[in-house]
Amino acid sequence: MANLGRKLVNELKKKEFRDYLMSTHFWGPVANWGIPIAAIADTQKDPTIISGKMTLALSVYSLVFMRFAWKVQPRNLLLLACHATNEVAQLTQGARFINYHYLSENK
């Protein structure tokens, strides 16, 4: 166990890791995590407040940036995970919107 801790500390000390932590390749996705976190929190709110247009826009936005995160070199897997999470959250919101406005009789 101590050996594993030592390996982790050695990895954290490497210049490549420090450079990664100080790059937009890291901080861009970290800042972007606010979008899926908010979307996940919104799944617990009343479906009357869901904007269908915004949900669609955010879903397309995440699809585009998932592709970007995969195509950019080096691949940005943190950004990909962020937008994949947001895509699932937006699709959930979209299903809730459709269910409430078009399938449910309890408006």
C-alpha positions in Angstrom: 0.0 0.0 0.0 2.8 2.4 0.8 4.4 1.5 -2.5 1.2 2.5 -4.3 1.1 5.8 -2.4 4.7 6.5 -3.4 3.9 5.8 -7.0 1.0 8.2 -6.9 3.1 10.9 -5.4 5.9 10.3 -8.0 3.3 10.7 -10.8 2.0 13.9 -9.3 5.5 15.3 -9.2 6.1 14.8 -12.9 6.3 17.9 -15.1 3.8 16.4 -17.6 1.1 16.0 -15.0 1.7 19.5 -13.6 1.5 20.9 -17.2 -1.8 19.0 -17.7 -3.2 20.5 -14.5 -2.3 24.0 -15.7 -3.8 23.6 -19.2 -7.2 24.3 -20.7 -7.3 20.6 -21.6 -8.0 20.1 -17.9 -9.7 23.3 -16.6 -12.1 23.7 -19.6 -13.8 20.4 -18.8 -13.7 21.0 -15.0 -15.5 24.3 -15.5 -17.9 22.7 -17.9 -19.0 20.1 -15.3 -21.4 22.7 -14.0 -23.8 22.1 -16.9 -24.4 18.4 -16.3 -24.5 18.8 -12.6 -27.2 21.4 -13.0 -29.1 19.2 -15.5 -28.9 16.3 -13.1 -30.2 18.5 -10.2 -33.1 19.7 -12.5 -34.3 16.1 -13.0 -35.8 16.4 -9.6 -37.8 19.5 -10.3 -41.2 19.9 -11.8 -41.4 19.2 -15.5 -43.4 22.3 -16.1 -40.2 24.4 -16.0 -38.3 22.4 -18.6 -37.6 24.3 -21.8 -37.9 22.0 -24.8 -35.8 24.3 -27.0 -33.0 24.7 -24.5 -33.0 21.0 -23.8 -32.6 20.3 -27.5 -29.9 22.9 -27.9 -27.9 21.5 -24.9 -28.3 18.0 -26.3 -26.9 19.0 -29.7 -24.2 21.1 -28.0 -23.0 18.1 -26.0 -23.1 15.8 -29.1 -20.9 18.3 -31.0 -18.4 18.6 -28.1 -18.3 14.8 -27.5 -17.1 14.5 -31.1 -14.6 17.3 -30.6 -13.2 15.8 -27.4 -12.7 12.5 -29.3 -11.1 14.1 -32.4 -8.8 16.6 -30.7 -5.2 15.3 -30.1 -4.5 14.3 -27.5 -8.0 13.0 -26.9 -9.7 14.9 -24.0 -11.5 12.1 -22.2 -12.4 14.4 -19.3 -14.3 16.6 -21.7 -15.9 13.6 -23.4 -17.1 12.3 -20.0 -18.5 15.7 -19.1 -20.5 15.9 -22.3 -21.6 12.3 -22.3 -23.0 12.9 -18.8 -24.7 16.0 -20.0 -26.1 14.2 -23.0 -27.7 11.6 -20.8 -29.1 14.3 -18.5 -30.5 16.3 -21.4 -32.1 13.2 -22.9 -33.7 12.5 -19.6 -35.0 16.0 -19.4 -36.2 15.8 -23.0 -38.1 12.6 -22.2 -39.7 14.3 -19.2 -40.7 17.3 -21.3 -42.3 15.1 -24.0 -44.0 12.9 -21.4 -45.5 16.0 -19.6 -46.5 18.0 -22.7 -47.5 15.4 -25.2 -48.2 12.0 -23.5 -49.5 12.8 -20.1 -53.1 13.9 -19.5 -52.2 15.6 -16.2 -51.3 19.1 -17.3 
